[in-house]
Amino acid sequence: MQAITVRAETADDFKAIDVVHLSAFEGDDEVGFIDSLRNTSGYIPELSLVAEFNGRIVGHILLTRICFQQGSKSVDILALAPMAVVPSQSHRGIGSELVKTAIEEAKKQGYTAIAVIGHPEFYQRLGFKLAEDLKVGINLSIDQDLVTVMELEQGALGDGGNLIYSSQFSQVY
């Protein structure tokens, strides 16, 4: 089996990334979501990664800056969303490889934590913890059980606080 290659997206990848999300989510909500995130100050091109397999893009993950607020103090951390793999290539470890690479890239850039909404079982297998267990809340109206976090630097989330997602996230959550 040929290896999976994970790399930063380029503008030439945008259409292929759209296809990945259209096929994985069976709709275009995430495509619009990605476009809106690319037009915010939270967008970090080096943290929008694609997975290539057999010469084609089969997966995508995006990390953007959000605010973590602890009382009067706030710091930038990362939100992981969205992440998708084309259905024909699922269960090959591509999603896990995307997440692991994204974590390493986030560490290299000095970020201290990552938050993600959805699929807590999947993310917990990769080292994420339920946000509520760390006393971390969220500014979106979603079930708290869907939010997981990972400290990239031990103690980064301290005694808890609130994740402040940008308005773009309300498009899909």
C-alpha positions as CSV (number, residue, x, y, z in Angstrom):
1,M,0.0,0.0,0.0
2,Q,1.2,3.4,-0.9
3,A,1.9,5.9,2.0
4,I,-0.3,8.7,2.9
5,T,1.3,12.1,2.5
6,V,0.1,15.0,4.7
7,R,1.1,18.6,3.7
8,A,-0.1,22.2,3.9
9,E,-2.8,23.1,1.5
10,T,-2.1,25.3,-1.5
11,A,-4.6,27.4,-3.5
12,D,-4.4,24.8,-6.2
13,D,-6.0,22.3,-3.7
14,F,-9.1,24.3,-2.9
15,K,-11.4,22.5,-5.4
16,A,-10.2,19.1,-4.4
17,I,-10.7,20.0,-0.7
18,D,-14.3,21.1,-1.6
19,V,-14.8,17.6,-3.2
20,V,-13.5,15.9,0.0
21,H,-16.0,17.8,2.2
22,L,-18.9,17.5,-0.3
23,S,-18.5,13.7,-0.4
24,A,-17.9,13.3,3.3
25,F,-20.7,15.5,4.6
26,E,-23.1,15.0,1.6
27,G,-23.7,18.8,1.4
28,D,-22.0,22.1,1.0
29,D,-22.3,23.5,4.5
30,E,-18.7,22.7,5.3
31,V,-17.4,24.1,1.9
32,G,-19.0,27.5,2.8
33,F,-17.7,27.1,6.4
34,I,-14.1,26.6,5.1
35,D,-14.4,29.6,2.8
36,S,-15.6,31.8,5.6
37,L,-12.8,30.7,7.9
38,R,-10.2,31.3,5.3
39,N,-11.3,35.0,5.3
40,T,-10.8,35.5,9.0
41,S,-7.8,36.6,11.0
42,G,-7.9,33.1,12.7
43,Y,-7.0,31.4,9.5
44,I,-3.4,29.9,9.5
45,P,-2.5,28.5,6.0
46,E,0.1,26.2,7.5
47,L,-2.5,24.6,9.6
48,S,-4.9,23.7,6.8
49,L,-3.6,20.3,5.8
50,V,-4.4,17.8,3.1
51,A,-3.9,14.1,2.9
52,E,-2.8,12.6,-0.4
53,F,-3.1,8.9,-1.3
54,N,-2.3,7.5,-4.7
55,G,-1.7,11.0,-6.0
56,R,-5.0,12.5,-5.1
57,I,-6.4,14.5,-2.1
58,V,-8.5,12.2,0.1
59,G,-8.6,14.2,3.3
60,H,-8.5,17.6,4.8
61,I,-8.2,19.2,8.3
62,L,-8.3,22.8,9.3
63,L,-7.1,24.4,12.6
64,T,-8.0,28.1,13.2
65,R,-7.4,30.4,16.1
66,I,-10.0,30.9,18.7
67,C,-10.0,32.5,22.1
68,F,-9.7,30.7,25.5
69,Q,-10.9,32.9,28.3
70,Q,-10.0,32.4,31.9
71,G,-11.5,35.3,33.9
72,S,-10.0,38.5,32.6
73,K,-7.1,36.6,30.8
74,S,-7.5,35.3,27.3
75,V,-5.1,33.4,25.0
76,D,-5.3,32.1,21.5
77,I,-5.7,28.4,21.1
78,L,-6.8,26.3,18.1
79,A,-10.2,24.9,17.0
80,L,-10.1,21.8,14.9
81,A,-12.9,22.0,12.3
82,P,-13.6,20.7,9.9
83,M,-11.9,17.4,9.2
84,A,-13.0,15.0,6.5
85,V,-11.9,12.0,4.6
86,V,-13.6,10.8,1.4
87,P,-15.9,7.9,2.2
88,S,-14.1,5.5,-0.2
89,Q,-10.9,5.9,1.8
90,S,-12.3,5.8,5.3
91,H,-11.0,3.3,7.8
92,R,-7.4,3.5,6.4
93,G,-6.1,5.7,9.2
94,I,-6.1,8.9,7.1
95,G,-8.2,10.9,9.6
96,S,-5.9,9.8,12.5
97,E,-2.8,10.7,10.4
98,L,-4.3,14.2,9.7
99,V,-5.0,14.8,13.3
100,K,-1.6,13.7,14.5
101,T,0.2,15.8,11.9
102,A,-2.0,18.8,12.8
103,I,-1.1,18.4,16.5
104,E,2.6,18.3,15.7
105,E,2.3,21.4,13.4
106,A,0.4,23.3,16.1
107,K,3.1,22.4,18.7
108,K,5.8,23.7,16.3
109,Q,3.9,27.0,16.0
110,G,3.7,27.4,19.8
111,Y,0.0,26.8,20.3
112,T,-0.9,25.4,23.7
113,A,-4.2,23.7,23.2
114,I,-6.7,22.4,20.6
115,A,-10.5,22.2,20.9
116,V,-12.8,20.2,18.7
117,I,-16.6,19.8,18.5
118,G,-18.0,16.4,17.5
119,H,-17.1,12.7,17.5
120,P,-15.7,12.6,21.1
121,E,-15.0,8.8,20.9
122,F,-12.7,9.3,17.9
123,Y,-10.8,12.3,19.4
124,Q,-10.5,10.7,22.8
125,R,-8.6,7.8,21.2
126,L,-6.1,10.3,20.0
127,G,-5.6,11.9,23.4
128,F,-8.3,14.5,23.6
129,K,-10.3,14.8,26.8
130,L,-13.9,15.9,27.4
131,A,-13.9,19.6,27.9
132,E,-16.3,19.5,30.8
133,D,-13.9,17.2,32.7
134,L,-11.4,20.1,32.6
135,K,-14.1,22.7,33.5
136,V,-13.9,24.1,30.0
137,G,-17.2,25.6,28.6
138,I,-18.1,26.9,25.2
139,N,-19.9,30.0,23.8
140,L,-22.0,27.9,21.3
141,S,-25.4,26.3,21.9
142,I,-24.3,22.7,21.6
143,D,-24.2,19.6,23.8
144,Q,-21.2,20.0,26.0
145,D,-20.5,16.2,25.7
146,L,-19.5,16.9,22.0
147,V,-16.5,19.1,23.0
148,T,-13.1,17.7,23.5
149,V,-9.8,19.4,24.2
150,M,-6.1,18.6,24.1
151,E,-3.4,20.5,26.1
152,L,-0.3,20.7,23.9
153,E,1.4,22.3,26.9
154,Q,0.6,20.8,30.2
155,G,-1.6,23.1,32.3
156,A,-2.5,25.3,29.3
157,L,-6.2,25.1,30.2
158,G,-5.4,25.7,33.9
159,D,-8.5,25.5,36.1
160,G,-10.9,25.8,33.2
161,G,-12.4,28.6,31.3
162,N,-14.5,29.2,28.2
163,L,-13.8,28.6,24.5
164,I,-14.9,31.6,22.5
165,Y,-15.6,30.5,18.9
166,S,-16.0,33.0,16.1
167,S,-19.4,33.6,14.6
168,Q,-18.4,31.5,11.5
169,F,-18.8,28.3,13.7
170,S,-22.5,29.0,14.2
171,Q,-23.0,28.2,10.5
172,V,-22.5,24.5,11.2
173,Y,-22.9,24.2,15.0
